């Protein structure tokens, strides 16, 4: 499978864990950042999950790429498993539980394709 050329890419980042956290949503075809948002103090998993949920609601008819197995599993389970509290996590879980159709979420293969286009380049 070749490197994706269309769809939406989502990534989260955190300085410290927990610490200031944020996520980014990028259009893969253009490379344009569609959303970049701080979520306050949280974990990297929080940022990935909240960003993924936001992308799902904004772009329900797009393929959505994510490099976080944890965020993808939380969406699939419609539940988050985190010992750290973040207010947006429960809002996302509540919305997932009201959602009847979840868009196609695809695991971004970093080894094969390099960093996801929404990456924060902090490594």
C-alpha positions, 0 to 999 in steps of 0.5 A: 500500500502506498503512502496516503495522498488524501484524507485527514491526519490527526496527531497529538502532543504533550510537554510532560505527561501530563502537561500542556497538551494539544492536537492538530488535524491536517488535510493530507492532500494539501498539507494544510492545517485545518485545526490546531488546538490546545486542550490545557493540561492532559496526557499525550493519549488525551490529546490524540483521542480528543483530536481524533474525536474532533476530526470524526465530527468535523470530517465524517465522510473522510478517511481519518489517519491516526498513529495512536493505537490507544486513541483508536482503541478508545474510539472503538470501545467508546470508552477511555482508560486513563488514570488522569482526568481531563474534562473533554474525555468524558464529552468525547465518550458521551458523543461516541455513545450517541454516534451511530456511524463512526468514520473509517479510521486507519492506522498511520504506518510510521515505519512505512510512510514516515511521520504522520502529516499532523506530527508536531516535529518535536522528536 
